[in-house]
Amino acid sequence: MDYTTIRTEKRDHILWLTLDRPEALNSLSTTMVTELRHVFSGLNDDHETRLVVVRGNGRAFCAGLDLKEAQGGDGSVQASLRGQRRISELVILMRRAPQPIIACVQGAACGGGMAIALGADVRLAGESMRMNAAFIRIGLSACDVGVSYFLPRMVGASVAAELLLTGNFIDAARAERLGLVSRVVPDAELAAAAETLAGEMLRNSPLGLRLTKECLNAALDAGSLEQVIAM
């Protein structure tokens, strides 16, 4: 598939996936959602790729839904629901992918952009990172695209409620303190930090990486220690 809103590059068993609409702060257009779905849905059968790094081109990671494009649609509830589900399924595809996914987040990560960052297994933040559940700012639930699933598990119920009910931004320093991101580095060093982390993961066996991601995700929802041990 020839992509127009994203770029992909494979090297050393790593797929570098770049959101590539810098003039629109990498906002999620219909085409970008389709292209991201194509990439993530193909990972299950991609045995050459052992790890994925997601990043944004320019000064933002992803500003969320492309509102200009959305306002140009037919405005029906049915069309809105279809579009929302197509975006929401991105994070499901990310979690189902057997490869660990590292998100390099700089600048704005809003709404659907925040959801994509949370859908990754590890988040590295640039010093400029600003993340928020922007949905509530435009009259919607702040819980869209799986954010209400991921956020309480990462930062606890109180902080999650604060961020979701206000739509306020969380900056890189606070995100690191709360464990929402693993590490904060200067923006210019994000790619190098991701490459170092990826190399440390790739020292382990392909099967070990895949089983660890699968079991870790399942363990987060397990009902008991016995279920985790059985798994």
For each residue, the residues with C-beta under 8 A, 3 or more apart:
1: 35 38
2:
3: 6 7 8 20 35
4: 31 35
5: 19 20 21 29 31 32 35
6: 3 17 18 19 20 32 35 36 39
7: 3 16 17 18 20 57
8: 3 15 16 17 18 39
9: 15 16 18
10: 13 14 15 16 48 49
11: 14 16
12: 202
13: 10 48 49 50 51 202
14: 10 11 49 50 51 52 53 195 198 202
15: 8 9 10 39 43 46 49 51 52 53 99
16: 7 8 9 10 11 53 55
17: 6 7 8 39 52 53 54 55
18: 6 7 8 9 54 55 56 57
19: 5 6 26 32 54 55 56 57 61 62
20: 3 5 6 7 26 57
21: 5 24 25 26 27 29 32 57
22: 25 26 56 57 58 59 60
23: 58
24: 21 27 29 63 66
25: 21 22 58 59 60 62 63 107 108
26: 19 20 21 22 32 56 57 58 60 61 62 63 113
27: 21 24 32 62 63 64 65 66 67 113
28: 32 33 62 64 65 66 87 112 113
29: 5 21 24 32 33 66 69
30: 33 34 66 69 83
31: 4 5 34 35
32: 5 6 19 21 26 27 28 29 35 36 66
33: 28 29 30 36 37 83 86 87 90
34: 30 31 37 38 86
35: 1 3 4 5 6 31 32 38 39
36: 6 32 33 39 40 90
37: 33 34 40 41 86 89 90 93
38: 1 34 35 41 42
39: 6 8 15 17 35 36 42 43
40: 36 37 43 90 93 94 97
41: 37 38 44 93
42: 38 39 45 46
43: 15 39 40 46 49 52 93 97 98 99
44: 41 96 97 98
45: 42
46: 15 42 43 49 99
47: 206
48: 10 13
49: 10 13 14 15 43 46 52 99
50: 13 14 99 202 206 209
51: 13 14 15 99 100 101 102 198 201 202 209
52: 14 15 17 43 49 97 99 100 101 102
53: 14 15 16 17 101 102 103 104 191 194 195 198
54: 17 18 19 101 102 103 104 116 120
55: 16 17 18 19 61 103 104 106 190 191 194
56: 18 19 22 26 60 61 62 104 105 106 107 113
57: 7 18 19 20 21 22 26
58: 22 23 25 26 107
59: 22 25 106 107 128
60: 22 25 26 56 63 106 107 108 109 113
61: 19 26 55 56 103 104 105 106 107 108 109 113 116 117 129
62: 19 25 26 27 28 56 108 109 110 112 113 116 117
63: 24 25 26 27 60 108 110 111 113
64: 27 28 110 111 112 113 114 134
65: 27 28 70 87 111 112
66: 24 27 28 29 30 32 69 70
67: 27 70 71 138
68: 71 72
69: 29 30 66 72 73
70: 65 66 67 73 83
71: 67 68
72: 68 69
73: 69 70 76 79 80 83
74: 79
75: 79 80
76: 73 79 80
77: 80 81
78: 81 82
79: 73 74 75 76 82 83
80: 73 75 76 77 83 84
81: 77 78 84 85
82: 78 79 85 86
83: 30 33 70 73 79 80 86 87
84: 80 81 87 88 144 145
85: 81 82 88 89
86: 33 34 37 82 83 89 90
87: 28 33 65 83 84 90 112 115 145
88: 84 85 91 92 115 144 145 146
89: 37 85 86 92 93
90: 33 36 37 40 86 87 93 94 112 115 116 119 145
91: 88 94 95 115 116 118 119 145 146 150
92: 88 89 95 96 146
93: 37 40 41 43 89 90 96 97
94: 40 90 91 97 101 116 119 120
95: 91 92 119 217
96: 44 92 93
97: 40 43 44 52 93 94 101
98: 43 44 210 213 214
99: 15 43 46 49 50 51 52 209 210 213
100: 51 52 121 122 201 209 213
101: 51 52 53 54 94 97 119 120 121 122
102: 51 52 53 54 120 121 122 123 124 194 197 198
103: 53 54 55 61 116 117 120 122 123 124
104: 53 54 55 56 61 124 126 190 191 193 194
105: 56 61 109 117 123 124 125 126 129 131 181
106: 55 56 59 60 61 125 126 128 129 187 190
107: 25 56 58 59 60 61 126 128 129 130 187
108: 25 60 61 62 63 113 130 131
109: 60 61 62 105 113 114 116 117 129 130 131 132
110: 62 63 64 113 114 131 132 134
111: 63 64 65 114 115 132 133 134 135 144 145
112: 28 62 64 65 87 90 115 116 144 145
113: 26 27 28 56 60 61 62 63 64 108 109 110 116 117 131
114: 64 109 110 111 117 118 131 132 133 134 147
115: 87 88 90 91 111 112 118 119 144 145 146 147 150
116: 54 61 62 90 91 94 103 109 112 113 119 120
117: 61 62 103 105 109 113 114 120 123 131
118: 91 114 115 123 146 147 150 151 154
119: 90 91 94 95 101 115 116 146 150
120: 54 94 101 102 103 116 117 123
121: 100 101 102 213 216
122: 100 101 102 103 182 197
123: 102 103 105 117 118 120 175 180 181 182
124: 102 103 104 105 181 182 183 184 185 190 193 194 197
125: 105 106 129 172 175 176 181 183 184 185
126: 104 105 106 107 129 172 184 185 186 187 190
127: 172 184 185 186 187
128: 59 106 107 172 187
129: 61 105 106 107 109 125 126 171 172 175 181 184
130: 107 108 109 169 170 171 172
131: 105 108 109 110 113 114 117 169 170 175 180
132: 109 110 111 114 137 163 167 168 169 170
133: 111 114 136 142 143 144 147 151 163 164 167
134: 64 110 111 114 137 138 167
135: 111 138 140 141 142 143 144 145 147 167
136: 133 139 140 141 142 164 165 166 167
137: 132 134 167
138: 67 134 135
139: 136
140: 135 136 144
141: 135 136 144
142: 133 135 136 147 148 163 164 165 167
143: 133 135 147 148 164
144: 84 88 111 112 115 133 135 140 141 147
145: 84 87 88 90 91 111 112 115 135
146: 88 91 92 115 118 119 149 150
147: 114 115 118 133 135 142 143 144 150 151 164
148: 142 143 151 152 160 164
149: 146 152 153
150: 91 115 118 119 146 147 153 154
151: 118 133 147 148 154 155 159 160 163 164
152: 148 149 155 156 157 160
153: 149 150 220
154: 118 150 151 160 178 179 180
155: 151 152 159 160 163 178 179 180
156: 152 159 160 178
157: 152 160 161
158: 161 162
159: 151 155 156 162 163 178
160: 148 151 152 154 155 156 157 163 164
161: 157 158 164 165
162: 158 159 165 166 168
163: 132 133 142 151 155 159 160 166 167 168 170
164: 133 136 142 143 147 148 151 160 161 167
165: 136 142 161 162
166: 136 162 163
167: 132 133 134 135 136 137 142 163 164
168: 132 162 163
169: 130 131 132
170: 130 131 132 163 174 175 178 180
171: 129 130 174 175
172: 125 126 127 128 129 130 175 176 181 184
173: 176 177 184
174: 170 171 177 178
175: 123 125 129 131 170 171 172 178 180 181 184
176: 125 172 173 179 180 181 182 183 184
177: 173 174
178: 154 155 156 159 170 174 175
179: 154 155 176
180: 123 131 154 155 170 175 176
181: 105 123 124 125 129 172 175 176 184
182: 122 123 124 176
183: 124 125 176 193
184: 124 125 126 127 129 172 173 175 176 181
185: 124 125 126 127 189 190 193
186: 126 127 189 190
187: 106 107 126 127 128 190
188:
189: 185 186 192 193
190: 55 104 106 124 126 185 186 187 193 194
191: 53 55 104 194 195
192: 189 195 196
193: 104 124 183 185 189 190 196 197
194: 53 55 102 104 124 190 191 197 198
195: 14 53 191 192 198 199
196: 192 193 199 200
197: 102 122 124 193 194 200 201
198: 14 51 53 102 194 195 201 202
199: 195 196 202 203
200: 196 197 203
201: 51 100 197 198 204 209
202: 12 13 14 50 51 198 199 209
203: 199 200
204: 201 208 209
205: 208 209
206: 47 50 209 210
207: 210 211
208: 204 205 211 212
209: 50 51 99 100 201 202 204 205 206 212 213
210: 98 99 206 207 213 214
211: 207 208 214 215
212: 208 209 215 216
213: 98 99 100 121 209 210 216 217
214: 98 210 211 217 218
215: 211 212 218 219 228 231
216: 121 212 213 219 220
217: 95 213 214 220 221
218: 214 215 221 222 228 231
219: 215 216 222 228 231
220: 153 216 217
221: 217 218
222: 218 219 225 227 228 231
223: 227
224: 227 228
225: 222 228 229
226: 229 230
227: 222 223 224 230 231
228: 215 218 219 222 224 225 231
229: 225 226
230: 226 227
231: 215 218 219 222 227 228
